[in-house]
Amino acid sequence: GGDGWLYAFNARTGAPLWKFDLNPKDAVWPKTRNYGLATPVFLGARVYMAVGQDPESGEGVGHMYAIDASKTGDITESGRIWHYDKIRRSVSTAAIQDGVLYLSDFSGFLRALDTKTGQEIWVHDMLAAVWGSPLLADGKVYLGDEDGDVVVLQAGKEKKLLAEMNMGS
C-alpha cells in the first residue's frame, strides 16, 4: 500500500487477514520510509515483497522481505521470515526459481538471494537505473535498464553472464 504496509484480505468476504509494515520502526518519511510499488510474489505460504518510492524521488534505502502469510493480525514481527536491507529503493517485482529470488533495485543492481534465508548469492551491476523487473524464462534471467541495455544471465546460484545487448535508448 501507499502507506508502507502490505495487507492481506479474504478473497470471498473482503475481511482483513493480516498486515505487515514494510519499513523498519525508525524509518522516517520521505528520507527512509518507503511504500510498495512492486507486486508481492507468493510461493507456498510465503510472500516476498520489496519497497521503494517513485523513481523520480531518487535513490534511497530499500528493503526486501520474506513474510509468513499463514499468520493473522499485525504480523510485522511474528510474520517476518527474513529481511534483506542491502538494496536501494526498488520498483521491481521479484522472480523466483529453484530456491533463488531475483530482484533489481533502482540503483541498477540485480541480486540473487536464497529464498529460505535471504542470504545474498550474487550481484550484477547493470551500470544504469532499473525501473523494471527481472524475467525468468528457459533457465535464464533477463533484465533491462533505462539506457536500453539488456542482460541475460544463467538462472541459478552461480553468476554466469550469457549475453549483453543494447536495444537503444
Backbone as a printed PyTorch tensor [residue, N CA C, xyz], in Angstrom:
tensor([[[  0.8020,  -1.1950,   0.0000],
         [  0.0000,   0.0000,   0.0000],
         [  0.8470,   1.2630,   0.0000]],

        [[  0.1920,   2.3360,  -0.3200],
         [  0.8360,   3.6330,  -0.3470],
         [  1.2630,   4.1210,   1.0220]],

        [[  0.8000,   3.4430,   2.0800],
         [  1.1900,   3.8180,   3.4380],
         [  2.3800,   3.0140,   3.9510]],

        [[  2.9490,   2.1580,   3.1080],
         [  4.1120,   1.3680,   3.5070],
         [  3.7680,   0.0450,   4.1710]],

        [[  2.4940,  -0.3220,   4.1890],
         [  2.0590,  -1.5990,   4.7520],
         [  1.5900,  -2.5170,   3.6280]],

        [[  1.7980,  -3.8200,   3.8150],
         [  1.2600,  -4.8350,   2.9150],
         [  0.0820,  -5.4730,   3.6320]],

        [[ -1.0590,  -5.5710,   2.9480],
         [ -2.2900,  -6.0870,   3.5500],
         [ -2.7540,  -7.3410,   2.8330]],

        [[ -3.3350,  -8.2770,   3.5930],
         [ -3.9540,  -9.4690,   3.0230],
         [ -5.4230,  -9.4990,   3.4370]],

        [[ -6.2830,  -9.8590,   2.4800],
         [ -7.7220,  -9.9110,   2.7240],
         [ -8.2890, -11.2430,   2.2700]],

        [[ -9.3530, -11.6660,   2.9150],
         [-10.0800, -12.8560,   2.4870],
         [-10.7150, -12.5410,   1.1360]],

        [[-10.4310, -13.3520,   0.1300],
         [-10.9070, -13.0840,  -1.2270],
         [-12.4280, -13.1750,  -1.3500]],

        [[-13.0690, -13.9760,  -0.5310],
         [-14.5330, -14.1280,  -0.6120],
         [-15.2880, -13.0420,   0.1400]],

        [[-14.7690, -12.6440,   1.3070],
         [-15.5110, -11.7320,   2.1700],
         [-14.9250, -10.3230,   2.2270]],

        [[-13.6650, -10.1770,   1.8680],
         [-13.0010,  -8.8810,   1.9800],
         [-12.5110,  -8.5810,   3.3820]],

        [[-12.7040,  -9.5190,   4.3070],
         [-12.2730,  -9.3200,   5.6940],
         [-10.7400,  -9.2990,   5.7660]],

        [[-10.1730,  -8.3800,   6.5520],
         [ -8.7160,  -8.3360,   6.7050],
         [ -8.1850,  -9.6170,   7.3610]],

        [[ -7.0600, -10.1250,   6.8390],
         [ -6.4070, -11.3060,   7.4130],
         [ -5.1570, -10.9090,   8.1950]],

        [[ -4.3120, -10.1050,   7.5550],
         [ -3.1020,  -9.6430,   8.2180],
         [ -2.5980,  -8.3720,   7.5650]],

        [[ -1.6380,  -7.7230,   8.2700],
         [ -0.9340,  -6.5690,   7.7260],
         [  0.5130,  -6.6480,   8.1820]],

        [[  1.4060,  -6.0810,   7.3650],
         [  2.8440,  -6.1580,   7.6190],
         [  3.4630,  -4.8150,   7.2590]],

        [[  4.1620,  -4.1850,   8.2080],
         [  4.8390,  -2.9110,   7.9500],
         [  6.1270,  -3.1920,   7.1820]],

        [[  6.2090,  -2.6500,   5.9890],
         [  7.3480,  -2.8870,   5.1050],
         [  8.5400,  -1.9660,   5.3780]],

        [[  8.5420,  -1.3120,   6.5230],
         [  9.6190,  -0.3980,   6.8940],
         [ 10.0810,  -0.6750,   8.3130]],

        [[ 11.3710,  -0.4500,   8.5870],
         [ 11.8460,  -0.5560,   9.9700],
         [ 11.1390,   0.4850,  10.8500]],

        [[ 11.0990,   0.2270,  12.1390],
         [ 10.4100,   1.1280,  13.0760],
         [ 10.9650,   2.5460,  13.0540]],

        [[ 12.2700,   2.6970,  12.7820],
         [ 12.8740,   4.0280,  12.8240],
         [ 12.8330,   4.7520,  11.4740]],

        [[ 12.1360,   4.2050,  10.4840],
         [ 12.0510,   4.8330,   9.1670],
         [ 11.2450,   6.1300,   9.2370]],

        [[ 11.7220,   7.1460,   8.5190],
         [ 11.0950,   8.4660,   8.5390],
         [ 10.7870,   8.8850,   7.1050]],

        [[  9.5400,   9.3040,   6.8730],
         [  9.1320,   9.7760,   5.5510],
         [  9.6870,  11.1720,   5.3070]],

        [[ 10.1970,  11.5220,   4.1480],
         [ 10.3630,  10.7090,   2.9570],
         [ 11.7630,  10.1300,   2.8220]],

        [[ 12.6070,  10.4010,   3.7870],
         [ 14.0150,  10.0190,   3.6700],
         [ 14.2460,   8.4990,   3.6620]],

        [[ 13.7050,   7.7880,   4.6380],
         [ 13.9800,   6.3510,   4.7460],
         [ 12.7320,   5.4850,   4.7770]],

        [[ 11.5360,   6.0820,   4.7640],
         [ 10.3020,   5.2900,   4.7470],
         [  9.8400,   5.1500,   3.2990]],

        [[  9.4590,   3.9490,   2.9210],
         [  9.0600,   3.6340,   1.5590],
         [  7.6490,   3.0730,   1.5250]],

        [[  7.1920,   2.7860,   0.3340],
         [  5.8980,   2.1460,   0.1500],
         [  6.0160,   1.0750,  -0.9270]],

        [[  4.9880,   0.2850,  -1.0660],
         [  5.0200,  -0.8210,  -2.0180],
         [  4.6320,  -0.3760,  -3.4120]],

        [[  5.5480,  -0.4600,  -4.3470],
         [  5.2650,  -0.1890,  -5.7490],
         [  5.2320,  -1.4730,  -6.5620]],

        [[  5.9590,  -2.4560,  -6.1140],
         [  6.0420,  -3.7350,  -6.8240],
         [  4.8330,  -4.6010,  -6.4800]],

        [[  4.7130,  -5.7020,  -7.1670],
         [  3.6780,  -6.6790,  -6.8810],
         [  4.2560,  -7.7260,  -5.9340]],

        [[  3.5390,  -8.0750,  -4.8670],
         [  4.0270,  -9.1430,  -3.9920],
         [  4.0630, -10.4690,  -4.7670]],

        [[  5.0140, -11.3050,  -4.4340],
         [  5.1320, -12.6230,  -5.0610],
         [  4.8200, -13.6760,  -4.0080]],

        [[  3.9170, -14.5870,  -4.3340],
         [  3.5050, -15.6500,  -3.4230],
         [  4.1290, -16.9590,  -3.8520]],

        [[  4.6860, -17.6920,  -2.8950],
         [  5.2140, -19.0300,  -3.1460],
         [  4.9310, -19.8490,  -1.9040]],

        [[  3.9980, -20.7800,  -1.9920],
         [  3.5790, -21.5400,  -0.8240],
         [  2.9120, -20.5960,   0.1600]],

        [[  3.3140, -20.6530,   1.4130],
         [  2.7590, -19.7750,   2.4470],
         [  3.6280, -18.5410,   2.6590]],

        [[  4.5160, -18.2610,   1.7210],
         [  5.3850, -17.0930,   1.8390],
         [  5.0200, -16.0260,   0.8200]],

        [[  5.2250, -14.7890,   1.2440],
         [  5.0730, -13.6380,   0.3620],
         [  6.4120, -12.9140,   0.3570]],

        [[  6.8760, -12.5400,  -0.8300],
         [  8.1210, -11.8020,  -0.9800],
         [  7.7800, -10.4240,  -1.5390]],

        [[  8.3390,  -9.3810,  -0.8980],
         [  7.9920,  -8.0190,  -1.2990],
         [  9.1500,  -7.0700,  -1.0520]],

        [[  9.4280,  -6.2270,  -2.0450],
         [ 10.4240,  -5.1610,  -1.9180],
         [  9.7000,  -3.8230,  -1.8690]],

        [[ 10.3730,  -2.8180,  -1.3220],
         [  9.7740,  -1.4900,  -1.2200],
         [ 10.6640,  -0.4350,  -1.8610]],

        [[ 10.0420,   0.6950,  -2.1760],
         [ 10.7580,   1.8170,  -2.7450],
         [  9.8830,   3.0460,  -2.7490]],

        [[ 10.2140,   3.9730,  -3.6190],
         [  9.4190,   5.1650,  -3.8590],
         [  9.4090,   5.3860,  -5.3600]],

        [[  8.5920,   6.3040,  -5.8030],
         [  8.5790,   6.6780,  -7.2030],
         [ 10.0230,   6.9790,  -7.6100]],

        [[ 10.5020,   6.4170,  -8.7170],
         [ 11.8990,   6.6570,  -9.1180],
         [ 12.2590,   8.1280,  -9.2550]],

        [[ 11.2890,   8.9790,  -9.5350],
         [ 11.5630,  10.4090,  -9.6390],
         [ 11.9970,  10.9900,  -8.2930]],

        [[ 11.7330,  10.2600,  -7.1810],
         [ 12.1640,  10.6980,  -5.8480],
         [ 13.6490,  10.4500,  -5.6210]],

        [[ 14.2790,   9.7160,  -6.5260],
         [ 15.7110,   9.4480,  -6.4190],
         [ 16.0120,   8.1690,  -5.6500]],

        [[ 17.2920,   7.9260,  -5.5020],
         [ 17.7380,   6.7150,  -4.8220],
         [ 17.5690,   6.8690,  -3.3140]],

        [[ 17.5490,   5.7610,  -2.6340],
         [ 17.4320,   5.7660,  -1.1860],
         [ 17.4570,   4.3440,  -0.6620]],

        [[ 17.3010,   4.2230,   0.6260],
         [ 17.3280,   2.9310,   1.3030],
         [ 16.1300,   2.0980,   0.8780]],

        [[ 16.3480,   0.8220,   0.6080],
         [ 15.2730,  -0.0990,   0.2610],
         [ 15.2870,  -1.3050,   1.1750]],

        [[ 14.2800,  -2.1440,   1.0290],
         [ 14.1630,  -3.3430,   1.8490],
         [ 13.4760,  -4.4390,   1.0480]],

        [[ 13.8300,  -5.6760,   1.3480],
         [ 13.1900,  -6.8560,   0.7710],
         [ 12.8140,  -7.7650,   1.9200]],

        [[ 11.5910,  -8.2830,   1.8900],
         [ 11.0990,  -9.1280,   2.9810],
         [ 10.5700, -10.4550,   2.4620]],

        [[ 10.7380, -11.4790,   3.2840],
         [ 10.0190, -12.7420,   3.1390],
         [  9.0730, -12.8080,   4.3290]],

        [[  7.7930, -13.0260,   4.0490],
         [  6.7470, -12.9390,   5.0630],
         [  5.9720, -14.2490,   5.1270]],

        [[  5.6770, -14.7030,   6.3500],
         [  4.8640, -15.9020,   6.5750],
         [  3.3950, -15.5050,   6.4670]],

        [[  2.7540, -15.8800,   5.3660],
         [  1.3710, -15.4800,   5.1050],
         [  0.3450, -16.3350,   5.8400]],

        [[  0.7970, -17.2810,   6.6510],
         [ -0.1490, -18.1210,   7.3960],
         [ -0.5570, -17.4850,   8.7250]],

        [[  0.0530, -16.3660,   9.0710],
         [ -0.2300, -15.6760,  10.3340],
         [ -1.4610, -14.7750,  10.1850]],

        [[ -1.9160, -14.2070,  11.3070],
         [ -3.0430, -13.2730,  11.2660],
         [ -2.7410, -12.0490,  12.1260]],

        [[ -3.4680, -10.9650,  11.8680],
         [ -3.3020,  -9.7300,  12.6340],
         [ -2.1310,  -8.9100,  12.1290]],

        [[ -1.5410,  -8.1200,  13.0130],
         [ -0.3360,  -7.3640,  12.6780],
         [  0.8370,  -8.3310,  12.7870]],

        [[  1.3620,  -8.7650,  11.6370],
         [  2.4090,  -9.7910,  11.6230],
         [  3.7900,  -9.2070,  11.3160]],

        [[  3.9450,  -7.9070,  11.5630],
         [  5.2140,  -7.2450,  11.2720],
         [  6.3840,  -7.9620,  11.9420]],

        [[  6.2170,  -8.3810,  13.1640],
         [  7.2850,  -9.1050,  13.8740],
         [  7.1170, -10.6180,  13.7250]],

        [[  5.9290, -11.1300,  14.0020],
         [  5.7090, -12.5810,  14.0190],
         [  5.7770, -13.2130,  12.6350]],

        [[  5.4960, -12.4510,  11.5890],
         [  5.4830, -12.9940,  10.2420],
         [  6.7590, -12.7770,   9.4520]],

        [[  7.7230, -12.0570,  10.0200],
         [  8.9660, -11.8010,   9.2950],
         [  9.8290, -13.0500,   9.2970]],

        [[ 10.0460, -13.6100,   8.1330],
         [ 10.9400, -14.7650,   7.9860],
         [ 12.3680, -14.2630,   7.8250]],

        [[ 12.5470, -13.3190,   6.9290],
         [ 13.8230, -12.6250,   6.8120],
         [ 13.6230, -11.2440,   6.2100]],

        [[ 14.6490, -10.4080,   6.4200],
         [ 14.6640,  -9.0260,   5.9480],
         [ 16.0330,  -8.7880,   5.3380]],

        [[ 16.0610,  -8.3700,   4.0860],
         [ 17.3170,  -8.0520,   3.3900],
         [ 17.3670,  -6.5410,   3.1890]],

        [[ 18.3890,  -5.8950,   3.7510],
         [ 18.4420,  -4.4320,   3.7190],
         [ 19.6210,  -3.8790,   2.9210]],

        [[ 20.2080,  -4.6770,   2.0570],
         [ 21.3460,  -4.2110,   1.2790],
         [ 20.9350,  -3.7530,  -0.1190]],

        [[ 19.6470,  -3.5040,  -0.3130],
         [ 19.2100,  -2.9810,  -1.6030],
         [ 18.8640,  -1.5040,  -1.4590]],

        [[ 18.7830,  -0.8450,  -2.5730],
         [ 18.3020,   0.5220,  -2.6410],
         [ 16.7990,   0.4400,  -2.9510]],

        [[ 16.1580,   1.5650,  -3.0780],
         [ 14.7310,   1.5560,  -3.4010],
         [ 14.4800,   0.7190,  -4.6440]],

        [[ 13.3500,   0.0250,  -4.6260],
         [ 13.0410,  -0.8690,  -5.7340],
         [ 11.5890,  -0.6870,  -6.1830]],

        [[ 11.3970,  -0.7550,  -7.4700],
         [ 10.0540,  -0.8160,  -8.0480],
         [  9.8550,  -2.1900,  -8.6860]],

        [[ 10.7710,  -3.0850,  -8.4290],
         [ 10.8410,  -4.3840,  -9.0840],
         [ 10.0260,  -5.4570,  -8.3620]],

        [[  9.3300,  -6.2420,  -9.1500],
         [  8.6760,  -7.4440,  -8.6470],
         [  9.7020,  -8.5710,  -8.7370]],

        [[  9.8550,  -9.3130,  -7.6700],
         [ 10.8360, -10.3970,  -7.6460],
         [ 10.4090, -11.5400,  -8.5730]],

        [[ 11.3840, -12.2850,  -9.0350],
         [ 11.1560, -13.5090,  -9.7910],
         [ 11.8370, -14.6350,  -9.0240]],

        [[ 11.1990, -15.7950,  -8.9610],
         [ 11.7270, -16.9020,  -8.1520],
         [ 11.7560, -18.1860,  -8.9670]],

        [[ 12.8730, -18.9090,  -8.8200],
         [ 13.0000, -20.2230,  -9.4470],
         [ 14.0430, -21.0330,  -8.6910]],

        [[ 13.7120, -22.2740,  -8.3840],
         [ 14.6470, -23.2250,  -7.7730],
         [ 15.3310, -22.6820,  -6.5200]],

        [[ 14.5660, -22.0130,  -5.6660],
         [ 15.1000, -21.5320,  -4.4010],
         [ 15.9120, -20.2560,  -4.4920]],

        [[ 15.9150, -19.6140,  -5.6580],
         [ 16.6450, -18.3640,  -5.8370],
         [ 15.6460, -17.2660,  -6.2090]],

        [[ 15.7500, -16.1330,  -5.4890],
         [ 14.9200, -14.9670,  -5.7500],
         [ 15.7830, -13.9300,  -6.4590]],

        [[ 15.2780, -13.3910,  -7.5630],
         [ 15.9940, -12.3800,  -8.3400],
         [ 15.2550, -11.0580,  -8.1760]],

        [[ 15.9940, -10.0120,  -7.8060],
         [ 15.3900,  -8.7150,  -7.5620],
         [ 16.3410,  -7.6170,  -8.0010]],

        [[ 15.7970,  -6.6360,  -8.7160],
         [ 16.6010,  -5.4820,  -9.1170],
         [ 16.1820,  -4.2780,  -8.2910]],

        [[ 17.0960,  -3.3260,  -8.1620],
         [ 16.7570,  -2.0900,  -7.4700],
         [ 16.9820,  -0.9140,  -8.4040]],

        [[ 16.4680,   0.2420,  -7.9980],
         [ 16.5340,   1.4310,  -8.8380],
         [ 17.9730,   1.8600,  -9.1090]],

        [[ 18.8830,   1.5290,  -8.2240],
         [ 20.2910,   1.8860,  -8.4060],
         [ 20.9760,   1.0370,  -9.4760]],

        [[ 20.2890,   0.0260,  -9.9860],
         [ 20.8170,  -0.7460, -11.1070],
         [ 21.5090,  -2.0400, -10.7410]],

        [[ 21.1810,  -2.6010,  -9.5940],
         [ 21.7860,  -3.8750,  -9.2040],
         [ 20.7470,  -4.9840,  -9.2470]],

        [[ 21.1160,  -6.0880,  -9.8590],
         [ 20.3090,  -7.3070,  -9.8560],
         [ 20.9280,  -8.2330,  -8.8270]],

        [[ 20.1070,  -8.6780,  -7.8900],
         [ 20.6010,  -9.5570,  -6.8340],
         [ 19.9020, -10.9080,  -6.9120]],

        [[ 20.6710, -11.9400,  -6.5900],
         [ 20.1300, -13.2830,  -6.4100],
         [ 20.2140, -13.5920,  -4.9220]],

        [[ 19.0730, -13.9150,  -4.3160],
         [ 19.0090, -14.2130,  -2.8910],
         [ 18.4570, -15.6090,  -2.6830]],

        [[ 18.8850, -16.2600,  -1.6140],
         [ 18.3420, -17.5540,  -1.2270],
         [ 16.9310, -17.3350,  -0.6620]],

        [[ 15.9260, -18.0170,  -1.2010],
         [ 14.5480, -17.7920,  -0.7630],
         [ 14.3020, -18.2140,   0.6770]],

        [[ 15.0490, -19.1700,   1.1770],
         [ 14.8360, -19.6520,   2.5520],
         [ 15.4740, -18.7450,   3.5930]],

        [[ 16.6560, -18.2010,   3.2860],
         [ 17.4260, -17.4670,   4.2950],
         [ 17.5680, -15.9700,   4.0160]],

        [[ 17.3650, -15.5660,   2.7680],
         [ 17.6020, -14.1750,   2.3960],
         [ 19.0630, -13.8520,   2.1700]],

        [[ 19.9300, -14.8510,   2.2470],
         [ 21.3620, -14.6300,   2.0280],
         [ 21.6250, -14.2700,   0.5690]],

        [[ 22.5110, -13.2930,   0.3820],
         [ 22.8900, -12.8980,  -0.9670],
         [ 23.7400, -13.9860,  -1.6060]],

        [[ 23.4020, -14.3480,  -2.8320],
         [ 24.1440, -15.3630,  -3.5790],
         [ 25.1090, -14.6920,  -4.5510]],

        [[ 24.5950, -13.7410,  -5.3230],
         [ 25.4360, -12.9510,  -6.2160],
         [ 24.7450, -11.6340,  -6.5570]],

        [[ 25.5480, -10.6950,  -7.1290],
         [ 25.0610,  -9.3740,  -7.5260],
         [ 25.5970,  -9.0670,  -8.9160]],

        [[ 24.7560,  -8.4520,  -9.7460],
         [ 25.1950,  -7.9880, -11.0640],
         [ 24.8830,  -6.5000, -11.1810]],

        [[ 25.8830,  -5.7000, -11.5460],
         [ 25.7250,  -4.2560, -11.7020],
         [ 25.3290,  -3.9560, -13.1460]],

        [[ 24.1310,  -3.3850, -13.3270],
         [ 23.6390,  -3.0380, -14.6560],
         [ 24.2580,  -1.7330, -15.1730]],

        [[ 24.8730,  -0.9550, -14.2990],
         [ 25.5300,   0.3060, -14.6400],
         [ 24.5460,   1.4040, -15.0580]],

        [[ 23.2640,   1.1960, -14.8110],
         [ 22.2270,   2.2050, -15.0680],
         [ 21.0110,   1.8480, -14.2320]],

        [[ 20.1470,   2.8130, -14.0150],
         [ 18.9480,   2.5870, -13.2040],
         [ 18.0470,   1.5260, -13.8300]],

        [[ 17.3680,   0.7870, -12.9630],
         [ 16.4310,  -0.2450, -13.4110],
         [ 15.0450,   0.1130, -12.8860]],

        [[ 14.1130,   0.2680, -13.8120],
         [ 12.7290,   0.6110, -13.4760],
         [ 11.8120,  -0.5900, -13.6370]],

        [[ 12.3460,  -1.7270, -14.0400],
         [ 11.5310,  -2.9060, -14.3220],
         [ 11.8660,  -4.0740, -13.4290]],

        [[ 11.3910,  -5.2280, -13.8310],
         [ 11.5450,  -6.4550, -13.0560],
         [ 12.2760,  -7.5040, -13.8720]],

        [[ 13.0200,  -8.3850, -13.2070],
         [ 13.6640,  -9.4710, -13.9300],
         [ 12.6210, -10.4480, -14.4670]],

        [[ 12.9310, -11.0660, -15.5850],
         [ 12.0670, -12.0650, -16.2070],
         [ 12.8170, -13.3850, -16.2350]],

        [[ 12.1770, -14.4450, -15.7920],
         [ 12.7490, -15.7890, -15.8540],
         [ 12.1010, -16.5460, -17.0040]],

        [[ 12.9310, -17.1270, -17.8670],
         [ 12.4220, -17.9430, -18.9630],
         [ 13.5340, -18.8730, -19.4390]],

        [[ 13.1810, -20.1250, -19.6320],
         [ 14.1160, -21.0970, -20.2070],
         [ 15.4300, -21.1720, -19.4350]],

        [[ 15.3630, -21.0710, -18.0970],
         [ 16.5650, -21.1820, -17.2750],
         [ 17.4630, -19.9580, -17.3300]],

        [[ 16.9120, -18.8460, -17.7940],
         [ 17.6970, -17.6130, -17.9070],
         [ 16.9720, -16.4700, -17.2010]],

        [[ 17.7620, -15.4650, -16.7830],
         [ 17.2310, -14.2510, -16.1700],
         [ 17.4970, -13.1090, -17.1400]],

        [[ 16.4410, -12.3890, -17.5040],
         [ 16.5420, -11.2560, -18.4180],
         [ 16.2380,  -9.9820, -17.6420]],

        [[ 17.0270,  -8.9290, -17.8780],
         [ 16.7610,  -7.6510, -17.2280],
         [ 17.2580,  -6.5180, -18.1060]],

        [[ 16.4300,  -5.4760, -18.2240],
         [ 16.7990,  -4.2900, -18.9800],
         [ 16.9860,  -3.1030, -18.0540]],

        [[ 17.7200,  -2.0890, -18.5180],
         [ 17.9180,  -0.8680, -17.7230],
         [ 17.4620,   0.3500, -18.5240]],

        [[ 17.5200,   1.5170, -17.8960],
         [ 16.9980,   2.7160, -18.5430],
         [ 17.8500,   3.1900, -19.7230]],

        [[ 19.0500,   2.6610, -19.8810],
         [ 19.8880,   3.0090, -21.0300],
         [ 19.5920,   2.1370, -22.2480]],

        [[ 18.6740,   1.1790, -22.0990],
         [ 18.3420,   0.2930, -23.2030],
         [ 19.1980,  -0.9580, -23.2570]],

        [[ 20.0140,  -1.1810, -22.2340],
         [ 20.8310,  -2.3880, -22.1920],
         [ 20.0300,  -3.5310, -21.5970]],

        [[ 20.1860,  -4.7080, -22.1690],
         [ 19.5410,  -5.9200, -21.6690],
         [ 20.6270,  -6.9490, -21.4080]],

        [[ 20.5440,  -7.5790, -20.2380],
         [ 21.4780,  -8.6640, -19.9300],
         [ 20.6970,  -9.9690, -19.8230]],

        [[ 21.4000, -11.0420, -20.1290],
         [ 20.8610, -12.3830, -19.9720],
         [ 21.8680, -13.1400, -19.1180]],

        [[ 21.4000, -13.6280, -17.9700],
         [ 22.2580, -14.4030, -17.0770],
         [ 21.6700, -15.8010, -16.9220]],

        [[ 22.5250, -16.7540, -16.6520],
         [ 22.0630, -18.1000, -16.3470],
         [ 21.3610, -18.0640, -15.0010]],

        [[ 20.1660, -18.6000, -14.9070],
         [ 19.4780, -18.6880, -13.6220],
         [ 20.2130, -19.6970, -12.7510]],

        [[ 20.3150, -19.3970, -11.4630],
         [ 20.9560, -20.3370, -10.5570],
         [ 21.8880, -19.6610,  -9.5780]],

        [[ 22.5440, -20.4920,  -8.8000],
         [ 23.3810, -19.9870,  -7.7110],
         [ 24.7660, -19.5390,  -8.1550]],

        [[ 25.1340, -19.8430,  -9.3840],
         [ 26.4130, -19.3760,  -9.9130],
         [ 26.1400, -18.2630, -10.9160]],

        [[ 26.7600, -17.1080, -10.7050],
         [ 26.5540, -15.9930, -11.6240],
         [ 27.2820, -16.2730, -12.9350]],

        [[ 26.5060, -16.2930, -14.0190],
         [ 27.0940, -16.5270, -15.3280],
         [ 26.3860, -15.6290, -16.3390]],

        [[ 27.1140, -14.6440, -16.8520],
         [ 26.5830, -13.7260, -17.8510],
         [ 26.6080, -14.4170, -19.2080]],

        [[ 25.4520, -14.5160, -19.8430],
         [ 25.3520, -15.1910, -21.1350],
         [ 25.3780, -14.2210, -22.3080]],

        [[ 24.7630, -13.0440, -22.1190],
         [ 24.7220, -12.0820, -23.2240],
         [ 24.4120, -10.6870, -22.6960]],

        [[ 24.8860,  -9.7010, -23.4380],
         [ 24.5630,  -8.2820, -23.1870],
         [ 24.2750,  -7.6620, -24.5290]],

        [[ 23.2420,  -6.8300, -24.5800],
         [ 22.9410,  -6.1510, -25.8270],
         [ 22.3280,  -4.7890, -25.5450]],

        [[ 22.5270,  -3.8600, -26.4760],
         [ 21.9030,  -2.5480, -26.3260],
         [ 20.7510,  -2.4890, -27.3150]],

        [[ 19.5670,  -2.2130, -26.7760],
         [ 18.3550,  -2.1530, -27.5870],
         [ 18.0530,  -0.7320, -28.0330]],

        [[ 18.9170,   0.1990, -27.6620],
         [ 18.7020,   1.6120, -27.9960],
         [ 17.9460,   2.3080, -26.8950]],

        [[ 18.2740,   3.5840, -26.6860],
         [ 17.5990,   4.3000, -25.6010],
         [ 16.4010,   5.0670, -26.0980]]])
